[in-house]
Amino acid sequence: MVEIAPADDALKEWLLAGDVSIRWQVMQYLIGASPAEVAAERERVATEGWGARLLAAQDTDGLWAGALYSPKWTSTTYTLLLLRRLGLAADNSQARRGCRRLWEAASDHGGGLNLAKSIREPETCITGMLVLLATTFGGAEDRVDRTVDWLLEQQLADGGWNCETLRSGSRHGSFHTSITVLEALLAYRGTGGTPVNEALAKGEEFFLRHRLFKSHRTARVADEAFTRFPFPPQWHFDALRGLEYFQSASAARDDRLKDAVDLVRGLRRPDGTWRRYRPYPGRTWFEMEPAGPSRWATLRCLRVLSWWDDAPAPRGR
């Protein structure tokens, strides 16, 4: 871990003045607080600030906005994904109930899942999201292994995944689908269920071959949206989210990630912060940050840069 330098005391204090969901992560990943201090701060996510507001919005039947997957971004799926990013405790009873409701409502197609009753085929991104949520909060312990087996069967020859494979036969991995499935498998890996290391390695190689966010054909940025970092990312891929995956996996540095690291580093503002990016269009429960410097973006960027600067030496290519 690379701590915030003494010269950045003002930046540290600014970050710590944010919501409790930001504070506990700053304490753990950037300033080296004790595990007990971090745990005490993280417990407050359920009772203060954004986390408490989201939990208070839950319906009496365990859903949010009376919906499973849509409307975006107030449905049960996306609210739980946001609570996970805030750091809500895995044993939170409200989150467990919401997750259980999703799995009870999902249609099962040989292990692949969908939350749209009118569509009679599985959806890879939704399946990945449900595995991630169940691995985090529980609520589907007897079904997750079978669903992971289905996800492994959907991995393409290039190492990625693509929702369009089932719809139109696409055989090239999608950045969006692939990051969703990789995050789910990484969270699942420690459960003792189906082995997923080989699939994770192939999926990581898919992104490394693309230098995380570039076209395999032209070596140019595949989509300019990948260079912007709205929070939360919802179902979208971007370069920062990709780096967060490798950081979460405690990966060694790889030279093929350097373009993405340089992108993140180059977007830092003179005051040491990163800007807030416009959220993805859709319904939200509330606005977390106004335009201007973003605590979320600053926290996330500092975390990945700390990982990069501290990780084992890059493997040359």
N, C-alpha and C positions, 0 to 999 in steps of 0.2 A: 504494500500500500504506500502511495506517495501522499503525504499529508499536505494540506494547504500551507504554503510558506507563511512565515510570520508577517511578511510584507503584505500578505493578502488577508489580514485580520478583518478588514472592512468587508471583504467578500464573504468571509466565513460568517460574520455576524449577520449579514444580509440573508444568507441561505438559512441560517438557524432561526431567523425571524419569520420564516414561512410556515406553511401548514405542518402539522405533526408528521404527516406521511413523508414529507421532505426532510424534516429534522432528523428522524431516526436513521435515514439513509446517509445523511451527511455525517452523523456521529459515527456510524459503523464504517463507512467506506472512505471518508476523507479526513477525519480528525482523530481517529484512533481511540474513541471512547471505550470504556470497559463493556464487556458483554452484558453485565447487569444493567448498566445505564441505558444501553441500546434497547434491551428487552423491555425495560420499564417505559421507555418512550414509545416503542412500537405498540405496546398494549393500548395506548391511548388512541390509536387509529380508529378503534371501534366506538369511542365515546366522545371524540372531539373532531372538529373540523370537517373536511370533506368526507372522510370515511363515515362519520356519524350521520351526516346528511344523506348519504346514499343509503345507509341501512334504514334510516327513518322513512325513506320513500318506498320501502318494500310493501307490497300488498299483503293483505291478511292471508291469502292463499299461497304465499311464498314466492310469487312472481314479482317482477318489476314492470311497471307500465302495462300490466295485464297481458304481457307478450313474451314469447319465447326468444325470437331472433330479430324480428322487426317490430316497431320502428327502430332504426339506427339513430341514436346511440343510447336509447333509454330502455331497451328491452333487457330481459333477464340475462341473456348471454353477455352483452356488452357491459352491463353494470357489474357483473361478477368479474369480468376481465379487468375492469378498471379497479375494482376493490383489490384484486390480486396485485396489481401494480402499485397500489397504495401501501401494500404490506399488511393487509388484514390477516389476523391469525388464522391458521389453517383449521382450527377447531371451532371457529365462530359458528354458532348454531344457525344463524340466519343465512349465512352463505351456504352452509351444508344443505339447508332445506331448499334453497333456490337451485342449487346444483342437482339435487335429487329430482326436483320437478322437471328440469331439462331432460334428464336421462329417462324419466318415466314417459315423457311426451315424445321423445325422438323415435322416429320410425327406423327399424333395423333392417338392413339389406345385406345379409351375410356378414355382418360385422360393421359395415359402413353405415353411417347415420345421416339422418336429415331431420330438420325441424319444420320443414314445410310439408304439410300433409298432402298437398295437391301434387307433389313431385314424387314419383315412384322410383327414385334412384338415389343412391348415397351421394353426399357432397363432401369432398375431401377436406375443404377448409373448415366446415362446421364440425366434421368428425375430429379434426385436430384440436379445435377449440374445446370441444367437450372432453377430450382426453386430458387436456391441460387443466381444465377446471376440476375434473374428478380427481386427478392426481394431486391437486392442491387442496381441495376442500372435502374430498370424499363424496359419498352419496351414490356410487355406482361400482362398488368394489368387486362385485361378481361378474361384471361385464367388460371391464377395461382391458383385460388381457386379450380377449377375443377381438376387440376393436383395434387394438394396437397391431395384432396380426394382420388385420385387413389393411391398415395403413402401410405396413411393410410390403404387402403385395402390390400396392399402388406405386411404389417407387419406380421411377423410370430409369432407362439405361444410362442417362447422363447424371443420375444421382439425385435429381430433383423430383418434385411432385407438381401436378397441375390439375386443377378442378376441371379443365376443359378436356382432359383425357377421356373421361366418361361421356362428356357431352358431345364432343366433336372429333375425338380421336387424336388430339394433339399429343406429340411424343417429346416435346421439349419442356423441361421444368419451368415453372412459373416462379418468379421471385416471391410473389405474395404467398402462394400456397406453400412453397418450400420452407419459408421462414416459420410459417404457422405450424407445420408438421414438425420441424426440427425443434422448436421450442417445446412442443408437447412431448416428444420422445426424450428430450434431455430431462425434463421434469419427471418423466416416468421411469427413467433408467435406474434409479435407486430403489425401486419398489420390490425388486426380486422376482418380477414377472418375466415376460418374454425378453430374451437378450436383444438389445437394439444397438450395440456398439458399431456393428458393421454398417448398418443403415445410417447411423449418425456420421460415420467417417465418410461415406459416399456423399451424403448431403452436404457436409462441410466442403468436400472437394468440389462439388457443383458451384458453390459460391466462390471458392478460391480461384477456380478457373475463370470466373467472371470478374476477378479482382473486386468482388463483392457486389458491385453495382454497375458493371459495364457490359456491353454487348459482346457476345462471343464471336460475332461476325466482324464488327468494325472496331472493337476496343474503345469505342466512345461510350459516354454515359448512356445507359440504356433508356433512361427516362429522367428528365430533369426533376421530376417530383422526388426522385431518390436522394436528391441533394438538400431536401428540406425535411425538418424534423418536428412535425406537429405532435402534440401530446394530448391524449393518448394516440398511438399510431393506428388503433382500430385493426382492420384486417390488412392494412397497407404495409408494404416493405419500404424501408429507406435505409441509407447507409449507416446511420447511427443505430437503428434497430439491429442491423446485421452485426455490427461491432459488439453490441450488447450481448448477442448470442454467444460469440466467441469468448467474451469476457466471462459470461456466466458458466461457460464450459471450462474455464481456467486453461484455455488453449495456449500453447506456445505461440509466440509471435511468428507470423509468416509474412515474407516480403510482399506477397500478393495482397495483403490487407493495407499496405502502406498508403496507397492512393486514398483509401477511405479515411485513414487516420489523418493524413495531411489535409483532406477536405474539412474534417471536423476542427482540426487545430486552426486552419486558416479562417474559419468563420467566427473565431473568438473576437469580441469587441475590445476596444482599447481599455475599457474599465474592467476587463476580466470576465465579463458575462457573455452569454449567448442570447440571441433574440428569441422572442416568442413567435412561432409560426402560426398562421391562421389555422384553426382546427378544421377537420374535414366537415363538409356540410352535413347537417342532420340535426335531430333533436338532441338536446343535452339537458341534464338535470340543473346545471348551473355553470356559470363561467368560472373557471379556476384562476385564470390569470388575464389581466388586461394586456393590451399591446405594449411592447417595450421589452426591457430585459426580462428573461424568463428564468425563474428558479428551477423549473423542471428541466429545461434544456441545459442550463448550466450544470446542475447536478449530474445529469446523464452524460454530458460530454466530459466532465471532469472524471467521472468513474471510468469511462473507457480509456481515457488518456492515462489515468493512473495505472490501470491494468497493462496497457501497452508499454509504458515506461518501466514497469516492474517485472514484466513477464520474461521468461528465458529468451536468449538471443534468437533472432529470426533465423529461419531455415532458408538459406539462399536458394534461388531458382535460376 
